[in-house]
Amino acid sequence: MAATMKNVDEIRNRVILGEFGVKNVHTTDFPGNYPGYDDSWDMEKFQKNFRIDVVQLDESSMEFDMVGIDAAIANAFRRILLAEVPTMAIEKVFIYNNTSIVQDEVLAHRLGLIPIKADPRLFEYRNTEEEGSEIDTIQLQLKIKCSRNPRASKDSSDPRELYLNHMVYSRDIKWVPIGNQADVFADSSIGPVHDDILIAQLRPGQELDILMHCVKGIGKDHAKFSPVATASYRLLPEITLLEPVEGEKAEHVPW
């Protein structure tokens, strides 16, 4: 009976990677499936057994272990991160002047995918039928013109030396406060998350004059609102040696 119970525990708690396939990939710990096991849902039991261990955390990535939870629920968290967590992103692009070689629609698409640094909890969802206001809209402006560098060497062929403002980056996008936003967000640096995203290349005489409206949204509506570039999960590996490893073989085991 002990061996049977041990086998049941393995089926319930372990995914086995065998030589010819993977075993125990389906959830089987539902009420009444195994005699002698109480698999009914209990909130206190879940709170006691479930924990999150943060493995690595910085400004751009996070890795954590979820212990005591089914893989299906872990996948649900992954999908929530991708599609349900709101962010601010560029929704409307008003192009007043674009003499670059980049078409208006391509330029608007590139701008829309630039991640914006702003706390979405401080904004409301915008009603598409109403004009944007300080509570639901962030206004950004991109106004830049390329010109020749009067101090450039006559023999130079390097565009970085010949021209001024010939590379348009996300750092050139400036925040234009609406209403009382300048006071409310005085301590916030609203703008692109990264300042080195290349938007377009210009030549003397070419310019961009663009106004953008950022709104609150979720990744389910458009990928530009997704707060993560990718979100994935994997099962925590557990390596079990089936027999003692001794002598020369033991030297090759990656402990």
C-alpha positions in Angstrom: 0.0 0.0 0.0 2.9 2.3 0.8 4.3 1.8 -2.7 0.9 2.6 -4.2 0.6 5.8 -2.1 4.1 6.8 -3.2 3.2 6.2 -6.8 0.1 8.3 -6.4 2.1 11.2 -4.9 4.5 11.1 -7.8 1.6 11.2 -10.3 0.0 14.1 -8.4 3.1 16.2 -7.8 5.7 15.4 -10.5 6.0 15.6 -14.3 8.3 12.9 -15.3 10.7 13.4 -18.3 11.4 9.9 -19.5 13.6 8.5 -22.3 10.6 8.3 -24.8 8.2 10.9 -23.5 6.8 13.0 -20.7 4.5 11.5 -18.1 1.9 13.1 -15.7 1.4 16.2 -17.6 -2.3 16.5 -16.8 -3.8 17.8 -13.6 -5.4 14.9 -11.7 -5.7 16.2 -8.1 -9.4 17.0 -8.3 -11.9 15.9 -5.6 -12.7 12.2 -5.6 -10.1 11.1 -8.1 -7.8 9.5 -5.5 -9.2 7.6 -2.5 -7.7 8.8 0.8 -6.8 12.3 -0.6 -8.9 15.4 0.2 -8.5 17.5 -2.9 -11.4 19.8 -2.2 -10.7 23.5 -2.5 -9.7 25.2 0.7 -8.6 28.8 0.9 -6.6 28.5 4.1 -4.8 25.4 2.8 -3.9 27.2 -0.4 -2.6 30.3 1.5 -0.5 28.1 3.7 1.1 26.1 0.9 1.4 28.8 -1.8 4.4 31.1 -1.9 6.3 33.3 -4.3 10.1 33.4 -4.2 11.7 36.3 -6.2 14.8 35.0 -7.9 15.9 38.0 -9.9 14.5 41.5 -10.2 15.7 44.7 -12.0 14.2 47.6 -14.0 13.5 45.5 -17.1 12.9 41.9 -16.0 11.7 39.7 -13.2 12.0 36.0 -12.4 10.2 34.3 -9.6 9.2 30.8 -8.4 5.6 30.0 -7.6 5.5 27.1 -5.2 2.3 25.1 -4.4 0.3 26.0 -7.5 -0.8 24.1 -10.5 0.9 24.7 -13.9 -2.5 25.7 -15.4 -2.8 28.5 -12.9 0.8 29.6 -13.6 0.0 29.8 -17.2 -3.1 31.9 -16.4 -0.8 34.4 -14.6 1.4 34.4 -17.7 -1.6 35.2 -19.9 -2.8 37.9 -17.5 0.6 39.6 -17.7 0.4 39.6 -21.4 -3.2 40.7 -22.0 -4.8 42.0 -18.8 -2.4 44.4 -17.1 -3.0 48.0 -18.3 -0.4 50.4 -19.5 -0.2 53.7 -21.3 0.6 53.7 -25.0 0.3 56.1 -28.0 -3.1 55.8 -29.5 -3.6 58.9 -31.7 -0.9 60.4 -33.9 -1.5 63.8 -35.4 1.1 64.5 -38.2 1.3 68.2 -39.1 4.4 67.9 -41.1 6.4 64.9 -42.3 9.0 65.4 -45.1 11.0 62.3 -44.2 11.1 59.3 -46.5 9.0 57.3 -43.9 5.4 57.2 -44.8 2.9 58.6 -42.4 1.2 55.3 -41.6 4.5 53.6 -41.0 5.8 56.4 -38.8 2.5 56.3 -36.8 2.9 52.6 -36.3 6.5 52.9 -35.1 5.5 55.6 -32.6 2.7 53.5 -31.3 5.0 50.7 -30.3 7.3 52.9 -28.3 6.8 51.9 -24.6 5.7 54.9 -22.5 6.8 55.4 -18.8 3.7 56.5 -16.9 1.8 54.9 -14.1 -1.6 53.7 -15.5 -3.1 53.6 -12.1 -3.2 57.4 -12.1 -5.3 57.6 -15.3 -8.8 56.6 -16.3 -9.8 54.7 -19.4 -10.6 57.1 -22.2 -14.1 57.3 -23.7 -13.5 57.2 -27.5 -16.5 59.5 -28.0 -15.1 62.3 -25.8 -12.1 64.6 -26.2 -9.0 63.7 -24.1 -8.5 65.4 -20.8 -5.8 65.5 -18.1 -7.4 62.5 -16.3 -7.2 60.1 -19.3 -4.7 61.4 -21.8 -0.9 62.0 -22.0 0.2 64.4 -24.8 3.6 64.0 -26.4 5.3 66.1 -29.1 8.0 65.3 -31.6 9.2 68.4 -33.4 12.6 68.2 -35.1 14.4 69.5 -38.2 17.6 68.4 -39.9 20.2 70.9 -41.0 23.8 71.0 -42.2 26.5 71.4 -39.6 28.4 74.6 -40.4 31.4 73.4 -38.5 31.7 70.1 -40.4 34.9 69.3 -42.3 34.7 69.8 -46.0 36.3 66.4 -46.6 34.1 64.5 -44.2 31.6 62.0 -45.4 30.2 60.9 -42.0 26.5 61.9 -41.7 27.0 62.3 -37.9 29.5 65.1 -38.6 27.8 66.6 -41.7 24.3 66.9 -40.3 22.5 68.1 -37.2 19.5 66.2 -35.9 19.7 63.6 -38.7 18.9 60.7 -36.4 15.5 61.0 -34.7 15.4 59.0 -31.4 12.7 58.5 -28.8 14.6 60.9 -26.6 13.4 63.7 -28.9 9.8 63.0 -27.9 8.8 65.6 -25.3 5.9 65.5 -22.8 3.3 68.4 -23.2 1.2 68.5 -20.0 -2.5 68.9 -20.2 -4.5 70.9 -17.7 -2.9 70.5 -14.2 -0.7 67.5 -15.1 2.5 69.6 -14.7 1.6 70.0 -10.9 0.1 66.5 -10.4 3.1 64.7 -12.1 5.8 67.2 -11.0 7.9 64.3 -9.6 7.3 62.0 -12.5 9.4 61.8 -15.7 6.7 60.9 -18.2 8.0 59.9 -21.6 9.5 56.9 -23.5 10.9 54.1 -21.4 14.1 54.0 -23.5 15.7 57.1 -25.0 17.7 55.3 -27.8 14.9 53.9 -30.0 15.5 55.0 -33.6 12.4 56.5 -35.2 13.6 57.9 -38.5 16.6 59.3 -40.3 16.5 62.8 -41.8 18.5 64.9 -44.3 18.9 68.7 -44.5 15.5 70.3 -45.0 13.5 67.4 -43.8 11.5 67.7 -40.6 8.9 66.1 -38.4 6.1 67.9 -36.5 3.9 65.4 -34.7 1.5 65.5 -31.7 0.6 62.2 -30.0 -2.0 61.2 -27.5 -1.4 58.3 -25.1 -4.3 56.5 -23.5 -4.8 53.6 -21.0 -5.3 50.1 -22.5 -4.6 46.4 -22.2 -2.8 43.9 -24.4 -6.0 42.1 -25.2 -7.0 45.2 -27.3 -3.5 45.8 -28.9 0.0 44.4 -28.3 1.4 47.9 -27.8 -0.4 48.0 -24.4 1.2 44.8 -23.2 3.6 45.6 -20.3 6.0 42.7 -21.1 7.9 41.9 -24.2 7.4 38.2 -23.3 6.2 36.2 -20.4 7.0 32.5 -20.0 7.0 29.8 -17.3 8.7 26.5 -16.9 8.5 23.7 -14.3 11.1 23.7 -11.7 13.5 20.8 -12.5 14.3 18.1 -10.0 17.1 15.7 -11.0 17.0 12.2 -9.3 19.8 9.7 -9.8 18.4 6.2 -10.1 21.6 4.5 -9.0 24.9 5.4 -7.3 27.4 7.2 -9.5 31.0 6.4 -8.5 34.5 6.6 -9.8 35.3 8.2 -13.1 31.6 8.7 -14.0 31.1 10.8 -10.9 33.7 13.3 -12.1 31.5 14.1 -15.1 28.3 14.7 -13.1 27.6 18.5 -13.0 26.9 19.0 -9.3 
